[in-house]
Amino acid sequence: MKITLKPERCIACGLCQTYTDIFDYHDDGIVKFSHSDKLVEEIIETPELLEAIKECPTRALLKD
């Protein structure tokens, strides 16, 4: 599944990383992928990933 990050929407709450280690943060606390600096990645769908996307309060994580 394709995941798109919208860093301009991120409020650095840290919730997504509590669900999965696919996400990490820049020094300013804004979301990024833990394994790349890209904003769009193909990632294997897992329940934890879906939960992180669903629970993001600002919709900074999008499933395409």
N, C-alpha and C positions, 0 to 999 in steps of 0.2 A: 504494500500500500504506500502511496506517496503522502509524505507529511511535509507541510509548509510551515515554517516559523515566521511569525510577524513580530519582530523585535520591537517595533514601535508601539505595539499594544501591551507588551510585557510590563508588569508592575513589580517584578522581582519578588514575588510572594514565596517562591520556592516549592509550591505544591507539586508541580510536574515531576520534579526529581524525587519526591517522596514515593511516587508510584513506579518509576522506572529509571534506571541509570543511563538510558539513551540520551537523556537531557543533562546538561551541565550549564554553567553560567560564566559569562565574561566577568572581568574584574568589577564591573559596575552592577553585577547581579542580573543582567539581562540574559534570557534564555539563549542557548545554542545547543547544537548536537555535541555530545561528548567526544565523538570520533571525527568530526569535521567542522569546518567553518562555513559550510554551505547553508543556504536557507531552505533548500528543498532536498529531500532524501527519500529514496525507496527503502522502506523498513518492513520487516516481517511483522505482520499483525499479531499482537498478543493481547490478552485481556488487560494487562497492566498498562499497555500503551493506549488502548482505547479509553481506559478510565482516566488517564492523565489528560487526554484530549477533552473528554467530557467535563472534567472538573475544573479546567482552566477558567478562572473567573472573567478573563478579558478576551477569550478566544484568540490567544496568541499562537495556539497550536491548531492547525487545520488539517483535516484528513481529506485528501482529494481522491 
